[in-house]
Amino acid sequence: MGVLCGTSLIAFVTSALFTAASSTPTSCSALAESTCLSAFNASVMNTTHYATGTYNISGTVNLASFCEVHASVKYGNNDTLVFAIWLPDAKYSSRFMATGNGGQAGVIEYGELMTNLNLGLGFAVAGSNAGHWAADNMAGSSPGSGAPGVYQEYLHDEDQMKAWFHNGIAIFTPVAKALIKEFYGQEADYSYYRGCSSGGNQGYSLAEFHPDLFDGVIAGGPANWFSHMLLSFLWNNQKTNADATPIPDSVLDFVQAKVLDKCDTIDGVEDRLIENPLACSFDISTLACTAKSQAENSTCLTPAQLKAFELVYQGPIRSDAPNASIYAGLSLGSEAGWSLPQVSGIFANGFSIPMLQNNVFQNLSYDPTTFNWGSDVDLVDELLSPLIDAISPDLSTFRKLGKKMIVYAGWADPNIAPEGTLQHVEAVTRRTIGPETTIAENDFLKLVMVPGGGHCGGNVAKYPYIPGQYGVSAAIVEWVESGKAPVEGIKSWGPPNGENRTRKLLKLEGPTSCCRRTFFLYAPVAIPTVYLVMSTKVYNGSCHCGDIKYQVRLTLPPNDKIGPDVPREGTRIYKCNCSTCHKAGMFHSRPSDLANDFILTSPTDVSEIGEYRCFSQKIGWYFCKRCGVRTFGMGGEWVASEIDVGKWAGSESGDGKMQRVFKTEPVKNGAVGFGGSPLHYVTVNGTTLDDIDLIDVHNKGWIYYIENKERKGKENPGMRFREPWKGGMY
């Protein structure tokens, strides 16, 4: 007979004297008769009870007996998701842990279930195939991976694509919770999620699309910008195999050794480990070959190899806007791990090309060497990104519900650029909490960056003394259930070679017990500037008709503040609430070196530009006399110069052509600026920057909406508006 929905199976099969700590194989098998799942369009497929030590995955056995249930859930257009849940007989602490997938998913990650069951935290654990089977979509004998020219069915099914990342965890979680309630007689008190790589994307998807499902979310090595990560795989493979000459392992090992020689002791400890790659200034050109014999012995870099390394560190950029990054580059210290994922093409062939052929271009014969790094990037953003990316910086609902999140990444990850992880956490922090908030001050999301850490754990082959497991599960439990945010440290275990060391991010604590070390989160102090991942590049700007053209060096992300109490060289993109800026749609974008970071390239006579001055008459607001667009503001004096614009923009050789441009310099006599120094002011209108998507900058939280009434005085006639309008760019 069927078991009545809502009845505790342990009590039903045994007696009221039994508790969750003493369930039996009989109570496990009774789940097969459950009537509780029909409301979820789901059904139990099978149940099996495993005694302690009888379930073996690659030599690791279960440390607790449990009931395994396989169930299926119908979703979408007649699609099916299959999941497994392990319900421990003993040591259950009324906690549920859902686990994520790796790669293209399509399998249940039983190893992840085992890991979380054996943590001793009392989890009932569950994981799914993410809504499709790898066996139906794989190339040859490689599950969860495609190949050029191979048809992958799920990439043509929108529901399956969205289940892969956005919805799969949410599809099976209510069913898993219902089974927990039926098995133990009550709902789990707390629900958690943990996943890495693709599972990190699934974690961000939960926070973005299903913020109410879990109390705590762990996203490791997150591939949340999956569409652009695919482009980085393609870029890195193409650049490291230019002229049909791949970079051998010996060269990768050589470069990493040289990087460590340069960067190892920045933290004051010689341990063949880079504490923070962003703090290291390494010039790859110092490894250039001076003799052919050196190149043959892999003790230097040929010009082609040198260029390849530069491009991988840089990451892919748009061909139609050379300063516009598509995806972050790989970090210093990760080089020795590039061979398999990047150079060999296993990721480009297994992920990038199949998804371009199956989804974006709908052509299995599509040639990836023809990929246009401008217009085709837009096509990827239009067709692929909405299905698989979780990149919104606005996690306000998740935060308002009191949910918590831990994100971690390895600094030596050779697959997914850790710098991109840091950038996204900063964007989430600024957009969700406030533009002045630092990562350290984030009250709902904590970031862990692991020195020497690889992808989703240790980096055994290249950093054998780095542990492969981090105690983030215990940390999220303590944070959610006790309110203790993990700002001091997270324990880890390993490493394989048994060394006992302690690593730090911002501060050092003493060693833990043998074979353990502690990795620290960003401490609750001001983040050093280096953690802002700033990058200074040259951007082009123009009016609508093209009569006015300029170039400007800007630093993004921008510094935190701007105003009379901040040095004039501070860089910021901001919008204020004065009437002239409001009515002109002005988004101030300030260069650092006012005399050298801005050049007017057209027209060749500044008198041809319209100029408007208001109130103090100090600043000239320049606009095109033909199309009327306000392009920039300048307080100072124009200086005509003859320069090689290409060389000024950063090209080593330039284009060899001298061009008349206008630079600026301080006022020689008359007006003064902040601090009493001669007036010198330059700001360009962000809406006229041709290489920047202002909405994207806004979404990343990089625009500071400054309320000027307090600074300039509440009675200032220019402050006609109560506050700047944050939707103004739309």
N, C-alpha and C positions, 0 to 999 in steps of 0.2 A: 504494500500500500504506500501511497505518497506520504511524505512527512509534512505536517501542517506548517505553513509558512509562519515564521516568528517563534517556532518552538526550538529551544536549545537542544541540539542533537545529542549532546553529551548527557543531558538529563533524560532525554527521550529514550536513548538506547540503554543506559545504565540505570541510574536512579538520581534522585535529587541530592544525594550525598556526594556525587561526583562534581568536580569543578573543572575549570579549564586546564588545570594542571594535571588532570588524570583522564584525559580522553583516551579512546581506545580505537583499534583497527575497525571495530564494529561501527562506532560512531562516524568514522571516516567513510566507510562504504555507504552508510545511510544517506550521505550527501547526494549520492547519485539519484535518490528518490525525491530530491527537493522540488517543491512547487513554487519556490520564491523567485525564480529567475525569469519567469515568463513576462513579468512586467517590464523587464529590460530587453526583451526580445533575445534572450540568452538561454542557454541550456548547458547542463553538465555533460561532459563527454566521457569522463572516467575518473575514478578515485583510486589512490594507492596509499597504503600506510607504510612508512619506512621507520624501522627501529634505528636507534642511535648507531652510527658507524656503518650503516648498510648502503648509503648512497655515496658513490665515489665519482668525483670529477677530477681527472688528472692527478690522482693521488690525494686529493683533499676529500675528507669524509664529513658527513653531517655530525655536529656535536650535540644535536638534540633530535629526538624522534618527532616526526611530523606527518601530517596528512597532506598529500599532494592531490590537488583537484585541477583537472583540465576542463576548461569551459569555452564555449564559442559565443560570440555576440554578432548578431546581424546589424549591419549599418549601411548607409548609402544606398546605392542602386544594386541591391542583392549581393553586397560584399560581406565578407566574414572575417572577423578578428578572433584569434585564438590566444588564450592566456593560461598561465599556470599560477596557482597560488599555493604556498606552503604554510600550513597551519600547525604551529608547534604544539605538542602535547603539554610540555612543561616550559617554564621560564617565559611564558607569554606575559607581556606587560601592558596589554591593551594598546599596542602600537601597531600601525600598519605602515609598511614601507613598499612603495611601488618603485620598480627599477626600469631603466631605459634601455635603449638599443645602441648598437654601434653601426657604422657604415650605412649601407642601404637597408639595414634591418632585415626582416623576413625570417628571423629565427627567434626563439625564446632563449634569452641569455641565462641559462641555468647556473652558470658560474657566478653571476651577480646575485642570484637568489641564495646560493651557498655562502657567499661572502657575507651578506647581510644577516642571514640566519645565524652564522657562527660568531657574530660580533658580541653576542651575549646581552644585547639590548632589548630582547623580548619582542622582536618584530614578527608579525605575520607578513610574509614577503610575496610579491607578485610581479610578474613580467609577461610581456606579450610579444607577438610577432609583428606588431605595429600595423596590422591590417592586411598583410600580404605575405606570401611564402617566397623565400629566396629561391627555392627549388623551381618555382614557376618563372623565375626572372633572371636566372644566373647564366653566365657564360661558361660553358664547359663544366669543370668541377669546382668552380670558385663561387661558393654561396655568398649572396649579398653583394655581388659585384658584377658589373656588366663588361662589355668589350665593344670596341668599334664595330659597327655594322650589325649588332645583335639586337633583336627586338625584345624590349622589356615591357611586358603587359601593363604593369602597375603605373608606369610612367605615362600611360595614355588614359588613366582613370583618375579624374580630379578628386574623387572621394578617397581613393587609396593614397594619392599624393598627400592630401591634407591629413589623412590618418597617420602617415609616416611620422610627421613632426607635430603638427598642430593639435590633432584630436585623438590620436591613438590611446594615450594614457587616460584621457578623459572618457573614452568609450568603455574601457574595461574597469575603471576604478569604482564606479557605483555598483557594479556586479560583484567585484571583489569585496567591497564593504558589506554587501548583503550576505555573502557567504560567511564572512567573519561574524556577523550578527547571528546568523543561524547556527554556526558551529559553537560559538561561545555563549550565546544567549544574550549578548549585548554588543552594542557598537564599539568600535575602537575609540579610545579617548583622544588619540592623536594620530594624524596622518602625515606621512613624509614621502618625499620623492628623492631619488638619487640617480643620476645618469651622467655619462661622460661622452665627449665627442658629439656624435649625433644625439646621444642622450642628454648632452648639455643644451643642445637646441630644444629638445623636448622639455627640458626644465624651464628655459626662458619662455617657451610656448605656454606652459602652464601658468606662469606669472602674468603673461600678456593676455591670453585668450580664456583661461579658466582659473582666475585668481582665487576662487572660493574653495577649490578642491582639497588643497593641502595646507597644513599649518607651517611646514618647512620644506624648502626646495633646495637641493644641492645640484649645481650645474658645473661639471668639470670639463676643462678643455673644450669650451662650448663652440660648436660649429653652427652658431645661430645665424650667421650671415652665410648660409650654405651656398647660395647661388654665386656669391663673389669668391668664396673659398674655392669653388670649382674652377673659376677663372684663374685663381692664383696657381692651382695645380697645372693648368694648361700653360700659363706664362712661364712658370719655373722650369717645366720640362722643355719647352721650346728654347728658353734662353740658355739652359745648361747643356743643350745638344746642338747649339748653333754650328753650322758648317759640318754637320754629321760627326762632330767630335765631342762625345760626352766627357764629362769630368770624372776621372777615375777616383776610386776610394782613397788611393794614396794621396791625391791632391786635397781631398776633403779633410783627411786626417792632418795633413801638413798645415792647412789654413787654421783649423781649430787649435792646433798646438800653438801657433803664432798668436792667435787671439788670446789664448790663456796666458801666454807669456806677457802680453801687454796688459790684460785686464784683471788677472787673478788677484793681485794684491791691493786693488783699489779699496777693498774693505779692511785692509790691514792684516789679513790672514793669508798665508801662502798654502793653498789647499787644492790647487788645480780646479778651481770652481769660480764662476763669476757670480758674485752676489746680486748685482743688478746690471744687466747689459746696457741699459740706457745711460748709465753713469760712465761708460767707457767710450773714449774717443779713439777709435781704431781706423787708421788709414790703410785700406787694402792695397793702395797703389805702392806701398813700400815693399810689397812682395813681388813686384814685377821682375821678370827675368832680365838679366843683363848678358847672359850667354846661353847658347843653345844647349850646352851640356847640363846646365841647371834644370832646364825644362824637362830634359830626358830623365832626370833623377827625381822629379817631383819636388824640387826644393825652391821653386818659384812659380809664378803664374805667367803664362803666355798672354798676349793682348786679348785674345778671345776669352780665355778663362777669367782674366781680370774683369772684363766687361760683364761676364755672366754672374760673377759674385756680386758686383755692384747692383745688377738688376734684381737679383734675388733678395738682397738686403733691402732694396728700395720697395719691392713689391710692384704689382702691375699698375700701370697708369694709362690713362686714356690717350689715344693717338690724336684726338681732336682738341685736347686740352692738356698739354704735356705735364702740367703741374697738378692735375686732378687725380688723386689716388683712387684706385679701384679696390684695393685690399692691402692691408699692412704687409710689410716684408718680414722675413724670418729674422730671428735675433742672433746677435753675436754669441758664439758658443754652441750653436746648434748644428754647425756645418757637418760634423762627422756623421750625423744622422740623415743627411739629405739623400743618400744614394738610393735607397729603396723607394721612398714615397715620391721624391721629386725627380731625380736624374733619370732613373730607370723608366719612368713613365707609367708605373703601375697605377698611380692615382689618376693621372690624366686619361689613361686608357680605360680604367675601371669605373671612373665616376664622371669626369668632365665631358669626354667625347660622347659616351652613351646618352647623357642627359641632353646635350646639345642636339644630337641626332634624333632621339626619340621624342623630346618634348619641345624644344625651342624651334628647331627648323623642320621637324616632322619629315626627316629625310635620312635614311640609314646610310646613304652614300655621301652625306655631307663631309667635306674636307675641312678639318679643323685648322689647317694652315692658312685658310682664307678668312679666318675669324677677324672681323673688323673691331679693333679695340676702341672704337668710338661708338658708331651706330649700333653694332651688335650687342654692346654692353647695355644700351637702352632697351634692346629687344629682350635680353635676359631679365632686366628689371620689370618689364611689362608682363612677360609670359610666365616666368619661372619663380621670381621672388615672392609673389603673393601666395604661392602654394607651399613654399618650404622655408621661408625666412621668419625669424622672430627677432626683429631688430628695433621695435618701438622703444624709445627711451622713456616713454611715459608709462610707468607701472604704478600709477597713483591708486588705483583700486586695490591692487595687491597690498600696498602699504597701508591704506586706510582700514583694511580688514585685519590688520595686525599680523600679517604673515611675515615670515623671515626667509632669507635666502643667503646661501654661501656659494660663491663662485671661486673656483681655483684653476690655475694654469701653471704649466711648467715653463720656466724661462728658456729651456733648451728644447722645447717642443719642435720637432722638425716637420710636423704636419700642418698644424694650425698656428698662425702667428700669434704669440702671446700678447704682443703689443696691441693687437686688435681687441683682445679681451679686455685689456686695461682701458682702452679708449671707450669701449661701449659702457663699461661700468661707470666711467666718469660722466658720459652722456646721460645715463640713467639717473645718476646722482643729481646732476644739475637740473635736468628737466623735471624729475619727480619731486624733488625737495626744494631746490632753489638754485639760481645761477651762481650764488656765492658759496654753496656748500661743497666741501671737498670730499673725496672718497673716504677719508678717515672719519668724517662726521656723519656718514650715512648711517641712519638708525634702523634700516631694515635689510640692508645688503652688505655683507662683508666679503672682501676680496683677499685671496691667498695667492701669492706668487712664489713658486718654489724654485730656488736657485738650482740649476742643473737638472731640474725635473723634465722628464720627457712628456710624451703624449699619454694622458690618462694614467700617470703613475711614474714608475722609475724609468731610468734611462740606462739599463744595466750594461749594455755593450760599450757605452761611451763614458758614463759616469757610474761605475759599479758600486760606489759607496753612497749613492742616493737611494733612499728607501722608496719602495714602490707603492706603499699604501699610507693614506693620511686619515687621521681620525676625525673626519668631517661629520660623520654620522653622529658620533657622541657629542660633537660640538653643537650641531643643530638641535639635538634633543635637549641639551642643557639650556640653550638659548630660548627655545619655544616653551619648555615646561617650567624653567626656573627663572627666566628673565635675565640670565647672565649672558651677555653678548660676548662672543669669543674674541676679545681684543688682546689677550695675552699670548696665546699660543695654541697650536693644534698639534697633538702628538702624532707621530708616524712610526712605522716599524719596518724592519729590514735594517740595513741594506744587505744584499746577498753576501758581501764579503765580510760581514760581521764587525766592521769598524764602528766605533762609538764616537760620534761627532755631534755638534750642535750648530745649526745654522740660524741666521737671523734675517729679518728684513730691515727693521728700523732699530731693533735693540736685541741684545744678546742675553740669554739666560744660561744658567749652568747646565751641564749635560744631564740627560735623564738616565734611566737604567741602561744596562748593556744592550747594545745593538739597537738603540733608539736615538732619535734626535727630534728636535722640535722646530717646526717651521712657523713663523709668526705672521699674523695678519698685519695689515697696515695699522699701526698703533694710532690711538686717538690724539694725534698731534698734527701740526701743519705738515702737509705733504711737500717734500722738496720740489722745486720747479721741474726737475728732471722727470718726475712722475706724471707731468701733464702731457708728456709725449708730444712736445711742440715740434713743429716743422716749419721752417721759413722758406717760402717759395715765391717765385715771381708770377703775378697774375696780370692778365690783360683786361683793360676796361675801355668802354667807349660809350658815346651817346647813341641814340637810336639810328640816326642817319649815317654815322661814321665820320663826321667831320672832326669830332674830338676823339682822340685816341691817347691812351696813357698806359704805362706799366708801373706796377707797384709791388714791392716786397712786403708780404704780410706773414705773420706768424699765427698758425692755427694748431691746436686750440689756442685762443687768446688768453692773456693774463687775466687774473681774477677781477681787477678793479680798474677804475679810471676816475680821475678827479684831481682837485688841487692838492690833495694829500698824497698823491701817487706820482712818481717820477714821470716826467714828460715823455720819456721813451716807452712808457707802458703801452702795450698794444691791446686793442679791444675792438670788437664789433658791437656797437650799441645803438640804441634808439632812445631819444629823450622825448619829453612832452612839451617842448617849446613849440610855438605855433609855426615857425618857419620850417622846422624839421618835420613836423606832423603834416603840414600841407604839401611839402615837397616830396614826401615819402622817403626821407633821408635816413639811411642806415650808415652811421659813421664807421669807417674801417680805417684804423690809424696805423701807419707804418712806424717802425722804431727809429730808424736813422732818417730824420726828416730831410736832410740835405742830400742823401745819396740813395734812398729807397723809393723815390718817386721821380719819374721822368714823363714829361709831356712830349709825345712824339708827333702829334698832329693837332692843330695846324702848325705851320712853321712861324707864324706870327701871332703872339698872344693877344694882340689887339683885335683879332678876329673872333675872340670868345666873348660872350656876354658876361657881365659881372654885376652882382647885386650885393649891396652892403646894408645891414640893418642895425639899428640901435647904436652899438659902440663904434661902428664903422671900422672895426679892426680886421674882421674876417671878410674876405671876398668869396662869395658863393658863385661859382662859375657854371654857366649853362651854354648850351649850343644855340646860336642865333637862328639856326635853320629849323631844328626839330624841338627846341625848347627844353631838352632834358638837362637837369642839374647833375653834373658829373662829379664835382669835387669842391672842396673848400680850401682856401689857402690864405694864411696870414703871414706875410713876409715879402720877399722880393724875388722876382724872376731872374734867373741867370742862364743865358744861352750857352750851350756847350756842344762840341763836336765829339761824339763818342761812337765806339763800336757797340751797338745795342746788344748784339748777340753775346759778346763777351761780358757786358754789364749784367746780362740776365743769367750768367753762370756758365756759358759755354767756354771751355778752355781756349779754344782757338778763335772763337767768334766767327763772324762771317766775312771779316776783312773789309767791311764797308763802313765808312764813317758817316754818321747821320747827325743832323742838327736836331737837338732836343732842348727842352727847358727843364732845369732843376730849380730848386728853391733855396733861399738862404734867409737868415734872420733879418729883420728890419734894422737898417743901420742907424737911423735916427728917428725917434718918435715913439711909437707904441711899445709897450712892454707886455710880456706874458706872465705866466705863473712865476712867483718868486722874484719878480722884478727884473728878470733877464729880458733881453730884446725879444720882441714877439717873433715866434716862428711856429707856425701851425699848419699841418697838412692832414686832411681827412678826405677819403674818397667815398663816394656813395655806393654802398654795397649792392644796390639794385643795378648798377652799371658795370659790375664785374662780370666779364664774359665767362670766366672759368669756374665760377662758384654758383652752386644751387643754393640760394638764400633760404629756401624752405628747409633744405637738408641741414643747413647750419643752425637754423632755428630749432629744428627737431632734436639736434644734438645738445641743445642747451647752451650754445656758444654766443648767443646774442644777449647782451645785458640791457634790460629795459630800465633806464635810469630815471628816477623821479627828481627833477631839478628844482622843485619848489624849495625844499629844505636847504639845498646847497646855495641857490641864488637868492633866496628870500621869498617868502610867501607872497609879498606884494609886487614881485617882479612882473612888469607888464608882459614880458615874453612868455610867462608860464600860464597860458590860457587854458590848458587842459589839465585835469586832475592827475592823470597818469598816462604813460604811453600805452598805446593800443597794441597788445601782443599779437593780435591777428592781422596786423596791418599789411603784412606782405602777401596775404591771400587775395 
